[in-house]
Amino acid sequence: MMPIDLLEKSVVAPSSTALASRAVGPVLLSIVVPCYNEEEVLPETAKRLLALLTLLEGKGLTQGASAVYFIDDGSRDRTWEIIQTLSASESHLHGLKLSRNRGHQNALLAGLFNAPGEVVVSVDADLQDDLGVIEQMLLKYQQGAEIVYGVRQSRTTDTLFKRATAEGYYKLLKLMGVDLVFNHADYRLMTRRVINCLADYTEVNLFLRGIVPQIGFRTATVLYDRSERFAGESKYPLRKMLSFAMDGITSFSVLPLRLLTVLGLFFAALSLFMVCYVLYGQIVLKTTIPGWASSVIPIYFLGGVQLLGLGILGEYVAKIYLETKRRPRFVVEEQV
């Protein structure tokens, strides 16, 4: 498996109407699967993906050299050991190990830049995404699409809280002018030309579901139903989901600035509590000291607002700080 030359010149994107349907024929497909502590599900994932490659080749959609590329994002369990075993026993399975945990987005990017396919599909290892729609993605590709988004048509498998917060998050970003595909995560097909253009986006704060729509080219969508995890636990607990929602991937140096935001919210809430307390004392207890409320409440409220403002400003300053360092987004330790 040879890495893609990131120094290749950018390709100028034509308008979406300029692309016609491609000649029908098998393509070299690479399936990129980021993995973090997925030892329980990985053997089944490999089994299903191999069966899928066989099916696609039999239908004349992909070439025989098409393969799966597992990206170990610094796992602490036997994930890499399993990947090595799978790769040694099956020529269609390959692996790439990052030197340390860099987060899902960086692991995904490492796979996209190192998988050699003419067409690359990214999918999570937990088997929640319907692998069957990859065939539909390839058909959309044959019709001229350069990017094909896998979009959930329902969220029946999510809890009420997760469904409400996820859909609310997409709608909020849309209101803020962010170009996102609603109910799309990182299950997508991209051509090599799109990936070469993606290499020009060098920011450290990665949010691929926001970056990819900015590239342009002709796009399409396929709908699918997301199922429960086959095995293991979610690698995105609430804390990580909130962090990802704020800026994609965080760094330890951002934490003090975020604490300012938390303090600002705390004192803003405390000021509201003080309002209720003063009203209760004034109306019910008749014990409020004259003039006390008018001086204390504004102090709490304005102090909370100021700290909240500093925290928000700190988020943007932190992103600038991280970008100016120009540190590598990932380091590849080993390939199989």
Secondary structure, DSSP 8 states (H G I E B T S, - for coil): -----TTS-------GGG--------B-EEEEEEESS-TTTHHHHHHHHHHHHHHHHHTTSB-TT-EEEEEE-S-SSSHHHHHHHHHHH-TTEEEEEESS---HHHHHHHHHHH---SEEEE--TTS-S-TTHHHHHHHHHHTT-SEEEEEES--TTS-HHHHHHHHHHHHHHHHTT----TTEEEEEEEEHHHHHHHTT---SS--HHHHHHHH-S-EEEEEE-----SSS--S--HHHHHHHHHHSS--GGGHHHHHHHHHHHHHHHHHHHHHHHHHHIIIII----TTHHHHHHHHHHHHHHHHHHHHHHHHHHHHHHHHHH---S--EEEE-
